[in-house]
Amino acid sequence: MKLFTLYKILIIQLVIVILSISSGFCWQGKSGMEAALLMKIHGARLNPRKALIGLGINAGQFIRCYPDMKHYLNGGLAELLQDDRLFSSADKYAQEMVKEKHFSRISLDGSTPEKRFQKFSYFSKFADESLGILLFRNYLSKDAAVDALYRNIIENEVKCKNNRDLIVFNPHFKDIGLSIKSGSLDIKGVKLNFYLAVVDLGADIVNQVEKKMVSDANLARISGSLNIAKMSPLKFDMDFYNLARKLATKRLDNLIKSADTADKGKFESKSSDMALVRTSKIWITKEKKTLGQAGQHLLSAILNQDKNHVFSERAALNPYHTSTGIALVTADSVFNGNNSFHIYIMAMVSGREQEPRQSFNLSGLLYIDKDKNGKYNSGEGYKTGFIIIKNDRGEKKTVITDSYGGFSINGLMPGRYFLQNGDVQNQIGFIQHKIIITNHNLFEFLDCEGALVKENN
C-alpha cells in the first residue's frame, strides 16, 4: 500500500522520465553531476531563449504564458551565486526524500523550502525549490542522467497550466544550492533505480554589505586590534536583524521628515541590563558613496565609540553578548532648500541569545467518517492527507498524514491554534479524543477545528 501511495505522489507532483537501457546499473558519484547540472542552470538563466529552443520548447508560447519574462528572454537573468547554506539544505532534504521515499516540496513534518533554509541560517525574501526525478532500469551514464534531470526540471517549470511561479527563470532569485542523490524503489513489483535532483533558490534578506559588517565586527572582537581584550565572535540573529532594520528605517523616516542635517553626526545607544543594546549611526554626505564604503565608515565609527563606552552600552564590543544583527539603509533627500544629500544609516542590535522556550507536540488522526456515525472505525484513516495548523498570528504549518491517517506537529509554543483540513474535497473530520499534547500538557478543544495549548502549571 505504501508503494502504491508513493507511485501516486510521483505521478501527481513530479514529471517522471523512465528510460530502459540494457546493461547493469552503476552509480558513478554525485559531485561531478551536481557541477554539470549547476552549469546547465547557469546557462539557462544567462540565455533563456537558447535554453528553451535547445529543449524543443516554443519561446513564443513561453512568453504568452509568462509575459513578464519578455525582457529577460534575450537579455538574460543575473547569474546565481552558489551559497553553502542552500547546498546544505538541498543535500539534507535530498537524503531525507531518498530514505523516506517521499518526493514533494513539502517535507513529512510540514516544512516548506523557506523553513528548511532557515534551519541553515538562510533567511530569504524569496525562496523556492525545484525537484527533478529520473526513473530508469539497468545502466545510465551520469551525463545522460544530468541531461534528463535538467530537462525534467525546465519542462515541468514552464508548463502553461502550471499554477506555480517560475523557479529557475525567476529574476528575484540571487542564490542557488543543489544536490543529486540516487536510490531505488519498487512500484507494483517492478524495481526501478532513480536519480533525484533538489535545486534550492533564494534571495537572502541580509545583503552582502551587512554580512561583511558582521564579519568585520567579529574580526575586531577576536583580534584585539582596537587595544581591547579578545572576545568570542557574535552569531548572526534574525530577530536582532529585524529589530536593527526597524530602528534604521525609523530613524531614516524621522530624518527625512525633519529635513534637518543637524542629526548627521548623532549617535544613539540604548541598553537594558546588558541583555540588549541598540545602536545607530548616521552619515550624511553630498558625495554619493557605495554601500561598502558607507558600511565601513559607519561600523568604524561605532567600534571607536564602543571603546569609550562602558560594557552595558556597547553593541559591537560587549564581551557578554553572543548574537547580533546589523542593518544598513540609505536614501537621497533634499535639505536646506535645494541642497541634495545622500543618507546612510546603520543600526546594530546585539545581546545574549535567548534561552529557547519549551515547545510541545500535537498528534492525532485524520479520518473519513464512512458510516456517518461520528466516530472513528478501523480502516477510516485518511492517508497522505494535509493537515494545516494556524496560530492567532496567521502563521501556518502543514503536515501530511501517514498510511493510517496519523499525524504529528512538533515545535508548538503555548498559544491558541486552529486545525484545518488542507484537502477540502473530502469529508474529513477530526478525532477529538485522539488528539493529544505530549509531556502531559493540557489540550482543550474550543470546537471541532480549534485548540488551546497551555504550559504546565
Order of alpha helices (4+ residues) and beta strands (2+ residues): alpha-beta-alpha-alpha-alpha-alpha-beta-alpha-alpha-beta-alpha-beta-beta-alpha-beta-alpha-beta-beta-alpha-beta-beta-beta-beta-beta-beta-beta-beta-beta-beta-beta
